[in-house]
């Protein structure tokens, strides 16, 4: 079989969005991935570890196995935390293979009429529209402001429903008005100008953590950069990739690609690890659908905020002292998907007065993984408990992270266990040290 045939072999997969055979053929079954996999730690099942999942995909490609419900189950049971990719000596990307298999799952086992309509409404109508997303949060803000949330929690009404519903409600942070309409199109640099950056404002960040992104813009300006925030920016596509809707993800990618490349900017910076991972995959997602030089240019500009500040050099003159201790949880889509691990720590260590206390297994998943933490709420809590035990052992004042999904999950877990720590985004910590002027 030629190299081309191996790459294109589809076997029992549907032709549209099938895993590339070369990707599953790379696995040597060495087992280096096993200790890194949270679902394997939970179940001990061979099929629920990266090696086993890749073996399932290979069997489907080689027509030794149909795309069975068991294959579909594993595609969605995978956290896609990418820890196995970091550990793999052959560069097998098991998480991405499973992500693609989720698209196959919808092709082989389509939802019923109601489920399909709901999925399309959320992914194709709501998430793709910043305006609709912002309006959809108005009832939730009223729910909090009018005291209904206090009543619901006090009466424990949601105990009568499924576990995921109570958890989802319990994860809600105190909501403010969305940040997107409030941000100026351009915030000018402070002091000596060092460049001009585009800010990719994520959906969850503008809706649930506006203070984080407000600090991102302020810090970037204080560091000497004009900050351009395109209000038209759409979702990065990460939720669609997670739920197996790769076609909508491509449409969003093409829109954002054209939008940001039309701007006069040196870099594109994001403060959301999930967004950053998705943005850096546009080159692969749009291969053959967009001009290669544009894809390469876009990819060359993408930076996580911690990656960017370390690369350009953090200006520490004038930073205020922040007397506190922190420990750092590494978001999976920052350390494993993007290979960014040292940079956040470098930033923390440069903030005057901050003591960094390293936790054990800092790169172990927190159990959020987009909707995984709700779909598998019991398993998610077990993964989270392991993380929180390590947080508690540090005795740090704050738990620092860099992704909104992790932020939601960790903050919920800390409250549930009545632990003294609260969660800060890295940029909130740096924001406390950054002068207001």
N, C-alpha and C positions, 0 to 999 in steps of 0.2 A: 504494500500500500504506500502510495506516494505521500510526501509531507502535506501536499494540498488536500489530498483525500482525507488524511487524518484530521486536518484542521476543520474540514467541512462535514465530516461524518455526523449524521443526525440520528440514524437508527430509528428508534421508536419515539423520538421527540417530534413535536410539531415543528414545521419548518420555520415559523416566525419566532425569533428570540429563543433559539436553542443554545445550550452551552456548547462552546467550542470543544471538540474532541481533544485537541491538544492540551487544553486546560485540565481535563480530568486524567489524561494519560500521564501527566507529570508526577502524580503521586506514587512514591516508592513504598508506601505503607510502613514507613520506619517507626511511626508512633511518637515522634517528637511533639506532635500537636496534642496528644491526649491529656497531659497534665494542665494544658492551658484552657481546656474547653469546659465552660460552666455546665452545659447540659450533660456532658459525660460524667462530670463530678456528681451531678444529681441522680443520674439513672444507672450509670455503669454499663449502658447498652452500647454495643459496637456501632449500631446504625446511628446512634445519637452523638457520635463524635465526628470530627472533620474527615478522618480517614474513611469511616464507614459511609458518610454522606457522599463523598466523592466516588466511592465504590458503587453506590446505588446509581449515581448519574452515569458512570461509565457503563454499567450493565444495561441501562436504558439505551445509551448510544450504540452499544454493540448488539442490540436486539436480543439480549439474554433475559431482559426483564421489561415488562410493560410499565408505563407510568402509573403505578398503583397508588391507592390511597395512602399506603405507608410512605411512599416517596414524597407525596404531597405533604404529609404530616411532618416529615423531617425538614422539608423546605421551609416550613413556617416555624417549626420548633427551634431551628437554628437562630441564635441571637444576632448573627451577623456582626459579632464583636471584632472579628478579624484578628483575634489573638493568635489563632492558628497560623495565619499568614506570617506574623512576626516570627513564630517559632519554626516555620517550615524551611528546611535547607534547600528545597527544590523550588520554592516560590509558588507553591500551589495556593490559589486563592479560593478556598472552599466556601467562604462566606458569599463571595460574588457568584459562584456557581449556584448556590442555593437561592440567592436573590433572583437569578435568572429562572430557576426552576419554579419560582412563585408565579411567574408569567405563564409558564407551562401548566401549572396547576389550574389556573383560571380557564385555560384553553381546553383541558381535559375534563374538568369538573366545574362547569359554569354554575354560578349562583342561580337561585330561583328568581323569578320575576321581581319580587319585592327587594331581595338582597342585591340583585344586580342594579336596580334603579337607585337604591340608597348609595351603593358604592360609587356609581357614576356621578351622582349628585355631589357627594363629598369631594371626590378626587378631580372631577372634570368641571364642576361648576363653582364650588366653594373655595377650595384650596388654591385654585389658579387665579382667584380674583382678590386682590388686597382690599378693595372696597367692601365686598361681600363678607370677607372674614372679619373686618372691623365691625361691621353692623351686626354680625352674628353674636358678638360678645356683649352687646348692650344688655340683653336680658340677664346675662350672668353677672354683670356689674351691678345691675339693679337687685338681683338676688342677694348679693353681698351687702349693698348699701341699705336695703330696706329691712335688714335683720332676719330675712327668711333663712339665710344660711345658718345663723346662730340657732334658730328654732329647729331646723332639720337635724343639726348635729346634736343639739341638746336632747331632743326626743329620740335620737338614734333611729329615725324613720328608715334610713337606707339599709339597716340590718335586715329588713324584710325582703330586700332584693338580692340580686347576684353580687358576689364579692367584688367584681370589677367595678360595679357602679359606686359602691361606697368608697373604694380606693380612688377612683377618678375624681369624685367630689372632694375627697380629703386632700388631694394633691394640689387643688387650686390655690395659687398664691393670691394675695390681696391685689386685685386688678385695678389698674389705672387706665386712663384714656390711652389709646394706641399712640405710639411715638411717631409713626410715619408722617402723619399730617402736621406734627409740631416741628419737625426738623427743618431748618433752612436748607435750600438746595445746595448752598455752598457755605461752609463755615471757614473763615480765613485762618491762616496759620498765625500763631503767636510767636513773637520774637523772630529770630533768623529763620527764614523760610528754607525748608529742605526738600520740598517736593509737593506733589499733588496726588492725592489718593481718592479712589472711588470706594465708598462704603457700601458693602452688600448687607442691607438690613434684613435679617431673617424674619419669617412669619411669626414664630413663637416669641422671638425677642421683642418685636414691636408690640405684641399683644399681651404678653405675660411678664416680660422682664425689661420694660422700657428704661428703667434706671441703669441697667447694664449698658445698653447701647447709647444712652445719653452720655455716659461716662466714656465710652469708646470714642465718640466724636470729640469730646472735650479733651481727652488725653492725646489723641492724634493731633489736634490743633495745638495743644501746649507743646508737643514734641516738634512743632515746626512744619506741619503739613496742612495745606488746604484740604478740606474734606468735602467731597462731592457725594451727595446722597440722591441717586435717581429715584424719584417717587414712583415711577412706573415699574420698578423692580418686582418681578413675580417670584413665587416660590422656587427654590433651587431644584426641586424635583425629588428630594430625598424621601418624602412620604410616599410618593408614587413608586419609586424603586423598591421601597420596603414592602409595599402591598402588591407588587407584580404588575403595575401599570407603566411599562417602559415607554409606550408610545406617547402618553401625555408628558412623561418626564422629558422626552426628546423635544417636544414642542416648547416646553418651558425653557429648556437649555438653549434652544435656538434663539428664543426671544431675548433671554438675558445676555447671551453672547453678543448679539447685534447691538443691544442697548449699551452695554459697557464699552464695547470697542469703538462706539461712536463718540465717547467722551475723551476729553483731553486729560488723561490721568496716567500716572506712572505705575500704580499698583491698584489691585482690587483687594480690599481688606474685609474680613468677616470676623465677628466675635462668637460665632456659632460653629462648633466642631463638626456637627452634622452637615451644615451648609458647606463648609470648607471641603469636606470629603467629597460631596456630590459635585461641587464646582470643579474640582480637580479631575473628575471623571468625565467631564464633558467631551474631552478629546476622544475618548473611547466610545462614548454614547453616540456621538455625532459623526463617527468615522464613515466616510463615504456619503455623508449627507450635507456636509459643510466644507468650505475650503480649508485644506490642511494648514495653510499658513496662518489663517485666522484662528483655528483651533489651537495651534501651537503658541500663538501670541497671547491668546486669552489665558491659557494654562500658565504661561510664564509670569503673568501678573498676579495670580491668586496667592494670597498669604493669609494664614491665621494671624490674629492680632499679636499673639506672643511671638510667633515666627517672624513677623514683620519688625517688631520693636527690637528684637535681638539682632536681626540682620542689619538694620540701619543704625543700630547703636542707641540704647536708651539714654536720653539726657537726664542725669540725676540732679543737676544743679537746681536748687530751689525746692526739691521734694521735701515734704514735711515728714516728720517722724510719726510712725504708726506703731505704738507699743502694743504688740500682741503676738500670739503664737498661732501658727496655722499648720495644717497638714494638707496634702494635695492628693486628690483623686484624679487619675488620668482618664479622661473620656476615651472610650474605645476608638471613636472615629477621629481622635486627634493622635493618640500614640500609635495605634495599630494601622489605621487606614491612611494616615498622613505621615507617620514616622516622626511626629513632633513630641518629644518627651523631655529633653533637656531645657528647651527654651522657656517654658513656663516657670521652671525652677530658677532659672537665671534671673527672670524678672522679679520673682518673689525675694530672692536674696539681695537684690539691689534696692529694695524698698527699705528706707531707714527704720530701724526699730523692730522689724518683723523677724521672728524666729521661725524657721521652717523645720518642722518635725516630720521626718519621713515615716510613712506608715508601711506596714507589711502588705505585700500584694497590691501596691498602689495602682497597678494597671489591670487588676481583676475587674471584670464587668460589675456594674451596680445592679443589673437586672432590669433596667428600663427598656432599652432597645426598641424605641418607637412604641408601637402598640403591644409588643410582646409582654410587657409588664402588666397589662390589663387582660390579655387573652389567657395568659398562664399566671394568674395572680398568686397562686400558692407557690409555684416554683420560683417566681420572681422574688417573693419574700425570703425564700431560703438563700437565694443568691445575694440579696441585699443584706441579710443578717450577717453573712460572712464579711462583707465589706464594713458594716457598722461595728463589728467586733474589733476590726483593725483600727478604725477611727478612734474608738474608745480607748484603745491601748496607748495612743499617743498623748492623751490628755490635753490636746491643743484647744485653743479658744474657738477657732473657726475651721471649717472644712471648705477648702477652695477647689473649684473645678472650672470647666470651660465650655460646657454644653448644656443647653436648657433641659433636655430630657433627663440628663443626670441630675441637674439641679432640682427638678420636680421630684424625682424618685428619692434622692438623698434627703431632701428637706422633709418629705413625708415620713420617711423611715426614722429620722431623728425625732420628730414630734411623737410618732407612735411609741417609740421606746423612751420618751421623756429624757433624752440625752441633752446635755447643756449646750452643745455646739449648734451653730446655725451655719447655713451655707452661703458662701460668697463666690461670685464669679471673679476670676483673676483680675479682670479690669475694674471691678468694684473696689478691690483691695488697692490697686494702683491709683484709682480715682481718689481714695481717701488721702493719699500722699500728694496728690497733684493740686497745686494752688488754684483757686477759683478764677483768678485774674488771667 
